[in-house]
Amino acid sequence: MNFSELSISGTFIIEPELFCDERGVFRRHYCTEEYAKHGINTEVMQGNVSENPHQYTLRGFHYQLEPHAEGKTVSCITGAVYNIVVDLRKKSKTYLKWEAVTLDSERRNQIYVPPGCANAFLTIKQNTIVHYYMSQLYAPNSYRGFSYRDPKFNFKWPGPIEHISEKDNNLPNYTASF
């Protein structure tokens, strides 16, 4: 597994090493030893799958407050997403900065989002299935979210937002909560 740290500290793109033969392709999707080498919490408390039949489906921005702040590894099993991470850690050099990456099933890349950062993605292909490893369990009282339209961030999306839950569509703009 190859880890490349992004501009937001503790956020990594993870690219697999592929082992190919006449049977197909094999790759590691998660490895505690590799994660630990990069200072990533290796505890996995929950795994989630998001099935998105439509292109331009938006999910997010979501995060959890301490003591339930979660790290997450996000990958596409099928399709592709435009994924944005926002640093909400007040003591971070990149506080309130955001970075976007494309994750897709062809490249088999993943992103690790550290605790204290919010995450959202927009599907850019139909029939996109996203898998997450979470370092914490979902804690409804710690859950927070903010609007994908928040003018404070001026997010650039690669297409129109055509499918979004009522909850995500009605999230307020961000207010500091850490």
N, C-alpha and C positions, 0 to 999 in steps of 0.2 A: 504494500500500500504506500502511495506517495502522498505526503501532506504538504500543502503550500499555504502558508499563513497569508491572510488577506490584510487589508489596511486596518480593519477593526481587530484589535488585539484579541487573540484567543479564538478567532474565527478561521476555519481552515476549509479549503477545497481538498477533498480526498479522492484520489484517482487510483483505481485498482491496477494490480498487475494481473494480466490475463494469462491463463494457461490453456492453450488451444491444442486440440488433436482431432482425430476423426469423429469423436463423440460430440464435440462442440467446445464450449468454453467453460472454464472453472475460474472463480475468483473468490477472494475473501470479501465479505461484506462488512464484517466487524471483527476487530481483534483487540482485546484488552491490552496486550503488550504494546502494540503499535500506538494505541491511544495514550497509554501512560507515558510513553517516550516523548510525547508532545504536550504533556501536562494536562491532558484531558481526563476528567472524572470518568472512570470506566464503569461505574455502576449504571446498569440499565434496569429501570423500574417498570417500564411500560413500552409497548410497541403499538403503533397505530398505523392504519392504512386508510388513505383518502382516495376514493374512486371518483373520477371526474369525467363523465362522458362528453362534456362540452368544452370546446376551445373557448378561451377568455373567461374562465371561471376564477374568481378571486376568493382566497381564503386568508384572513388575517386583517390587521396586525394583532398578534396574540403574544402574551407572556404571562408569567406568574411572579408574584412578589415573594421575597424571603419570608419564611424559611423554606418556601416551596419553589424558589426560582429554579428553572430547569435548563439544563443543557439539552440540545437535541441534534441528532444527525438526521438529515433529510436527504432522500434519494428518490429518483424516478424508476419505477419498475417498468412502466411503459410510458411513452409519450415524452413531454418536456414541459418544464416550468421556468418562468422568470422569477427568481427568488430574491427578495430584498430583506436584509438584516439591518436593524437600527440599534445602535449602541445607546442604552439607557442608563449606563453605569456612570453616576455623577463624577467619580474620581478617575474616570478613563480619559486618556488624551483625545479620544475620538467620541466623547459624549455628544449625543444628538446627531452624529454623522451616520450616513447610511451607505451601504454598498450592495450592488446587485450582481448576481451571477445567473447563468443559465445552466440548469441541470437537465440532463436528458438520458434516456435509456440507451442510446447508441454509444455515448461516451462512458456511461455507467459511473459518472462522477457523483459525489455527495458533497454536502456542506455540513460542517459542524458549527452550530450556533451556541455560543457560551451562555451560561446563566446571566441574567441582567440585560439581555438583548431581546428585542421583539423580532418576529418573523412573519412574513406574508409571502404568498406566491400567487402568480397568475398563470394558469395553464395556457400554453401556446400551441398545443396540439390537442386534438380530440382524443378521448379514451386514455387519459393520463391517470396512472395510478402512482400515488406517492406513498412512500413508507417512511416512518419516523421511529427512531429509538429515542426514548425520553429518560433523563436521569432522575426524574421525580414523578410521582403519581399526580394525576389531575387533582387539583385542590380548588373547588369552586369559589371558596372565600378569598383565595389568592389570585384568581384569574383576573387579568386586565386586558384591555384592547383599546386601540385607537384607530381613527379613520384613515383609510388609504388616500383620502383627498386632503389631508391636513396640510394647509399652506406653509406651515413651519418647515416642512421637509421638501416640498416641491418635487414629489416623486415623479419619475418618468417611467411610464408603463409602455410596453411594446405593442399594445393593442387596446381596444375598448374593453371596459368592464361590462360584460354582457350577462354574467350569472354570478350572483352574490346572495348570501343569506340576508334576511331582514336584519338579523342581529348585527352582522358585520357592516351592512350598509348604514346602520344607525349608530355606529360607534362614534363617540365624541372625538374631538381633537385631543392631542396628547397633553397631559399635565403631569409634571414630575411626581413620581410616587415612590422613588427609592430613597 
